[in-house]
Amino acid sequence: MKPLTRWVVLASVIVMAGALVFPLWKITLDAPQYPEGLEMQISSTGVSGNVEQINDLNHYIGMKKITNDEFPEFSMLPYFISGLMLLGLAVYYLNSRSMLYIWIAVIIILGTVGMIDFYQWEYLYGHQLDPTAAIKVPGMAYQPPMIGYKQLLNFLAGAFPGIGGYCIIIPGMSLLAVGMYEFFSHHKFHFPVRVKRHHHALAH
Amino acid sequence: MKRFHFPTMTLVGVVTGIGIALWLSGCKPRQAKEAIEGNAAQKVYVAPGNYDKLYMFASGGFNGQVSVYGLPSGRLFKIIPVFSQSPEDAYGYSEETKPMLMTSHGFVPWGDAHHAELSQTDGQLDGRWLFINENNTPRVARIGLKTFKTEEIIEIPNSAGDHASPFTTPNSEYVVAATRFSIPLGANKDVPINTYKQNFKGTISFIKVDKNTGRMSIAFQLLVPGVDYDLSHAGKGPSDGWMFFSCYNTEEAHTLLEVNASQKDKDFILALNWKKLEQYVASGKAKEAAANYAHNVYNDETHTATSEILHSVKMMDLKDLPDAAYFIPCPKSPHGVDVDPTGAYFCAGGKLAAVIPVYSFKKLQQAIASKQFEGNFEDIPVLKYEAVLAGEVQKPGLGPLHTEFDDKGNAYTTMFISSEIVKWKVSTQQVLDRIPVYYSPGHLMIPGGDTRKPYGQYVIALNKITKDRYLPTGPELCQSAQLIDITGDKMKMLLDFPTVGEPHYAQAIPASLVTANQVRFYKLTDNKNPYVTRTEKEAKVVRTGKAVHVYMTAIRSHFVPDNIEGVEMGDTVFFHVTNVEQDWDVPHGFAVIGNKNAELLVMPGETSTLRWVPEATGVYPFYCTDFCSALHQEMQGYIRVSRPGEHVPIAYSTGQNDNATIAQNDHK
C-alpha cells in the first residue's frame, strides 16, 4: 500500500469511532402544531430524542411503540462497528492490499445489510398498524423515508444520516477512493481500455 | 490516457460526501407560511377613543366564565362570571349571588363553560341574551346583554356532560341540551359499567325561553339512545322546525373511547323534528318524570338571586315518537353539525373523516317520504347516507371539526390536525382556499355565521395550541383567537390575540345591537333589596341574635357608618353595602381584613352583602377597593370586635369625633 493509503486507513479507523458515540441516523417530524420539530436519533446502542412524544402521537394511527427492546440490532451494532475498526487496524499494521480490499468489501456489505435492515424496520412500523386505531386513512401507510422527506398526514417526516452515520459514510467513500487508487495503480488499469474491452465483450 | 490520480479520487469522494449532505439538508419541502399583508394593521386598528364594530363573546372553557372582546381589535373588555365564583366582584361569594351556583348537588363553585349562543329573532341576532352551557354539572345559563350579568341558570336533570348545548332555534323558542355522557337512567342507577348497552341512555332537553323575559324552563326531555351527543344546530328557512345533533360513540363503548369509539366508519347525525315533538307534548304523550334540578334566577331589582329545586320534567322516549327522529349516517366521529344560512344544507365535521359530508334538507324530506332506510339504530330509523347526501367536500384537510358560513354561499371549516381553515363552496362542495392557523383550531366563528344573515367580514379561528406564538409563560400557555379577513377570494390573516381560559366557541354581534340597551347604573328608587340603604340617614347597625346586620352606604369617598362597635366574638356580621351613587362608572369596593370570602364590588344603585365572621377581638379596618375618586385612599373605616359579656353596645357613626361611649366602655 502507498503511504498515503495507510494514513487514510488509520484516519478512517479513528473517524469510525464516532459511529459508536454519535447517532447513525435521525428521523425528524415537523407539523403545524410542532413548530419546534420532533427528532429521533438512532445510535448504535439505541434510540434517543423525542421518542416518547413520537410514540404518543403514533398511538393515534396504531403504530407499534418504538423501544430499544424491539431491536436486537442495538446489542450487536457496537460489536460490528468495533469489528470494522479492528479490521482496519489490521489493514494498517499488516500493510496488505488484499486485506484492504476485503475490508472495503466488508464495509460495503455491512452498510448495505444495515440499510436493508433499516428499511425493513421502517416498512414494518409503517405498515403493521393496529386495526383498531382511531385514525385510519384508507390506503395510508406511515413508512418514514430512508433519506429525504415525505409527508405523512400532518407530519413532514425527514430522515438523514447523523454524525455517526457520516463517520461511516465518509471513511467508507474515502476508502473506496483509495482502494480504487491502489487497484488501478497496481494493475496499471487504464479507463479507456476497460471501456474498449466492454465494447468488445458486447460485440461477441 | 492518464492513470487515475489519487488526489483526484480522494477529492471526488469527499466532494460527493459533502454534496450528499448538502442535498439532504437543503431539499426540505416548503411548508405553508403565514403571510401578513402590509395593510393588516390598518384593518384591525381601532384608534384610542373609538369603538370596535363587534362584540365577541367567548366561552372561557375551564374557567367557567364568558369573556367579552371587541372586534376587530381583539381587546378584552370584561369577564362575565357565569359558572365559577369570581372573588373580584363577589359573584358566588356575596349573599345575593350564592344561590346562582346552587345545584342539585349543593353549591358548586366551578363549571366548564362551552358554547356561547346569542339569542335570535327570525333567525338573526337580536342582542337580547347570551346563552352558555356547562358541561360538567349540566347547566345552561342566560346572560342579559343590558347588564352583562348572568341572570339565570337552569340545571339539566337526567344528564351528564351537557355538551350539545345551548343551540337555539331561529326565534329562540328553545335552546337545547343533549348529553355527552350517557348514563344509567332507569330506576336503578347502580349498575355494572359494562352493562352500558342495556342500561345507559342519553337525554335531549328542550329548554323553553320566554320571549319577553328570557326565563328558561325545561319544556320536555327526550330519552334517546345511549351514544355521545356532541354538538347541534337548528334548521332555519325551509328546515325550520328541525334540530340536528351530531352523535359519536355509536359503538356504545364505555372504556378507552379514543379507540373503542373510533371503530365505525360512520356515526350519525340525529335529525329531530321539534315541531312534531311539540305536537306530541300537546297531545299528552309526555309523562311527568321524577327529576331533581336547580333553577336559579337573578332579580335585577332586588340584586338578589333565588334558587329553587324542581322535581319533575316532562319526558318522552324517542322510540315511541314515530316520524319525529331519524339517524343520518355521517363519516367518522362527527364533531360539529352546521346548517347553512339558507337552511337548505347542513354539514358535519367528522374529526376522523377524510371528507366533509354536505346534506340536503330537501333530500332528507324525500328520503323520509320514500322510506329510504338502511335499518334501525335503537329503534330509530336510519336513513341511507346517499339518500340524504348532497355531496362531499373531497380532501378538505385533516381533522375537520366545525363549519360556519359567510353571506356569499361559502363555508369555512376548521381542520384540527392539519391546523388550517378551509373555505369551500356550499353548492358545489369545491375547496376554494385554505389558510394555516396557529395552531390546531377547535371552533371557528363568523359573526352571525350560524344565523340566516352572516356578517361575512371576518372569520375567527379559536386555536387550542399557541406554543411559540407569544412570549412563553411557563408550562401553561394561553390559547388564541386569530382574525382573518374573508371579504376577498383569498382569506387574509389580520391579527391574533391571546384568549382567556379555553374558548370552545364564541359568537359575535354588531355592537349597535347591544350598546343601545346598556344599563349605566341601577336606579336607587327601583332597588328592592331587603337590605337596601337608600340614604346615609337610613344607615344603621341592627343586632338580630348572633347576627349583626350593617346597613351601609358607599359614596365618594366614605362609608356610612365607618366606625362600628358592639360586635362580639361569636357574631356573624353581614355588611349590606349599597352604592348610593347615581352616575355611570362609579363602582365602590368593600373589603375587610382577613375575610375568608371575597370583596364586594358594588355598582351604583346596587346592594351587595358580604358575610364576615370575626375570629379574634380587636379593631379591624375595612376599605374601598375600587379607585373611585381622588380621595379613594381615605375611603375606609373600622369595626370593633369585643369579648362577649362586655356589653359593648351597638354603636355606629361616620364623622363623629366625640367617642364618649367608646371611651367609657374602654375604661370601665
Chai-1 contact restraints between the chains, C-beta under 6 A:
chainA,res_idxA,chainB,res_idxB,connection_type,confidence,min_distance_angstrom,max_distance_angstrom,comment,restraint_id
A,P32,B,S419,contact,1.0,0.0,6.0,A-B,restraint_1
A,P32,B,Y439,contact,1.0,0.0,6.0,A-B,restraint_2
A,Q33,B,S419,contact,1.0,0.0,6.0,A-B,restraint_3
A,Q33,B,Y439,contact,1.0,0.0,6.0,A-B,restraint_4
A,Q33,B,S440,contact,1.0,0.0,6.0,A-B,restraint_5
A,Q33,B,I465,contact,1.0,0.0,6.0,A-B,restraint_6
A,P35,B,K467,contact,1.0,0.0,6.0,A-B,restraint_7
A,P35,B,D468,contact,1.0,0.0,6.0,A-B,restraint_8
A,T132,B,V259,contact,1.0,0.0,6.0,A-B,restraint_9
A,A134,B,E258,contact,1.0,0.0,6.0,A-B,restraint_10
A,A134,B,V259,contact,1.0,0.0,6.0,A-B,restraint_11
A,A134,B,S262,contact,1.0,0.0,6.0,A-B,restraint_12
A,I135,B,L352,contact,1.0,0.0,6.0,A-B,restraint_13
A,Y149,B,P29,contact,1.0,0.0,6.0,A-B,restraint_14
A,L153,B,L398,contact,1.0,0.0,6.0,A-B,restraint_15
A,N154,B,L398,contact,1.0,0.0,6.0,A-B,restraint_16
A,N154,B,I417,contact,1.0,0.0,6.0,A-B,restraint_17
A,N154,B,S418,contact,1.0,0.0,6.0,A-B,restraint_18
A,F160,B,L24,contact,1.0,0.0,6.0,A-B,restraint_19
A,I170,B,G17,contact,1.0,0.0,6.0,A-B,restraint_20
A,M173,B,G13,contact,1.0,0.0,6.0,A-B,restraint_21
A,M173,B,G17,contact,1.0,0.0,6.0,A-B,restraint_22
A,S174,B,G13,contact,1.0,0.0,6.0,A-B,restraint_23
A,A177,B,M9,contact,1.0,0.0,6.0,A-B,restraint_24
A,A177,B,T10,contact,1.0,0.0,6.0,A-B,restraint_25
A,A177,B,G13,contact,1.0,0.0,6.0,A-B,restraint_26
A,Y181,B,F6,contact,1.0,0.0,6.0,A-B,restraint_27
A,Y181,B,M9,contact,1.0,0.0,6.0,A-B,restraint_28
A,F184,B,F4,contact,1.0,0.0,6.0,A-B,restraint_29
A,H190,B,M1,contact,1.0,0.0,6.0,A-B,restraint_30
A,P192,B,M1,contact,1.0,0.0,6.0,A-B,restraint_31
